[in-house]
Amino acid sequence: MAGLEYEIKYREMGHKFIVGLDEAGRGPIAGPLVVAACILPVDYDNPLIDDSKKLSEKKRELLFEEIKKVALDYSIEILEIEEIDKLNIYKASKTGMERCLKKLTHPYDVALTDAMPIDCDVPFEAIIKGDAKSQSIAAASILAKVTRDHLMLEHAKLYPEYDLENNKGYGTKKHLEAIEKYGILPIHRTTYEPIKSKLVEQLSLDL
């Protein structure tokens, strides 16, 4: 479970409302990057909330609904392939987090991120492996992960040969084999390997 150590630390310093931020989809070669922000109630403690990657799909889905229901506020930002390729994934993650903060309507005193420095108007801390250490960040990670998984399931319906319902855009053996057989999709990230090399190869063949 993700604890409340950081939330308690900042509340003891006089900060009441803490927003956690995290993303899903930095590593995949296909699909969007999804970033989320979440402000949990001051007295809320759910031991089931943890780093989304450690949870089963069923638990993530249940917690996704629970977090949306109990959160004082949350926001979700989807960055599509064009923006990821233009900015690079690091800048896209940072941009997404800053956009999420701007979309919140509930006030907050501190921002906690999963190892991502951001520009914001309140004190913030970028915590290494924050989604395993802070319940606020873990809640944001669940919102981001489940939202992205839902989007990838929609893409899987459009492109059934690529096994996206299982790999969620990661470069698994089956996914890479499908690229070899069927080609590159509009949802593939052109700055990621092996997509980048495939496009260069394709361009040289067309010349």
Disulfide bonds with the S-S distance in Angstrom:
none
